[in-house]
Amino acid sequence: MGKYLAIGHHGPVDPELGLRIADEAVDWISARLADGTFDCLYSMAGGGRMIVANAAGEEELLALLRAAPDAQREWTFTELFDGIEVIRRYVESMRT
């Protein structure tokens, strides 16, 4: 299981559609936060969203996000690693 930073943006959303999907989207997002699939989720100005998520890979995460009852977005992913562990491994590799 990997940890990913997902950043997505969407264009204008029809207000009627936004109202129809809002309650379901809140429930869906809340469930992903509760079950640990998402560590955190933030919205950004202009229709952006940033998520730190746990998934087996980018394809799995993309499928999950596309299935969300939410405005469709274009997503980019960056795999994340424990920063302290990366520094420790670097230091150890330099000492051997």
Salt bridges, closest charged atoms under 4 A:
GLU16 OE2 - ARG20 NH1 3.41
ASP35 OD2 - ARG32 NE 3.69
ASP39 OD2 - LYS3 NZ 2.39
ASP70 OD2 - ARG49 NH1 2.10
ASP70 OD2 - ARG73 NH2 3.57
GLU85 OE2 - ARG89 NE 3.27
